[in-house]
């Protein structure tokens, strides 16, 4: 009987440790699931994504590494809502968590800044970040290819705004095989490639090629099961514009 008490105490300690460990794991898993929910809701329901993200930021046990990811997701949600100024503020907040960001995250943050500043007609500031991105070096081969493609896409968008559509088309055409090679690892890059190329062809009045690219973007969205409402609207709007212009041309011929 004299051994029962120490054994009981030991068992009690193990039980408490197990419960504590399970609770910590459950909280970590819960946070991971919630941040995944934010990412999944960004383009389909940005308001709900923002609510979850703000809740995660309010938690005292949210690490700085998690905050860096959540801030970026919040910026993407505001982009989906069309609130570019607020999105930009959250992107610049990321400088406080720079050491927690990996190379791909840093690239994506800079690309988002370029896009937002361009949409806010702040081309000079946008191009400065693009120049910085061009001087960025990465170690991993596929990420290096990804970096080269996103730089080319941003350059093509600037050329489109400057009415230099053929130059933009020429840049992107040479990257077709490179885009295909990394699509498995960077799913949204091929969608961005097709929509951007489609917009360039549309502005260049090359309706058959524009239609081809917008249809390709929609097909990729459906195949990859990517719930990107923003990309889908861009592709559908481009396709609708192609159909409208084709009908207008037919009416003029008759």
Buried (B, 14 or more C-beta within 10 A) or exposed (E): EEEEEEEEEEEEEEEEEEEEEEEEEEEEEEBEEBBEBBBEBBBBBBEBBBBBBEEBEEBEEBEEEBBBBBBBBBBBBBBBBEBBEBBBBBBEBBEEBEEBBEBBBBBBBBBBBBBBBBBEEEBEBBBBBBEEBEEEEBEEEBBBBBBBBBBBBBBBBBBBBEEBBEBBBEBBEEBEEBBEEBBEEBBBBBBBBBBBBBBBBBBBEBBEBBBBBBBBBBEBBEEBEBBBBBBBEBBBEBBEBBEEBEEEEEEEEE
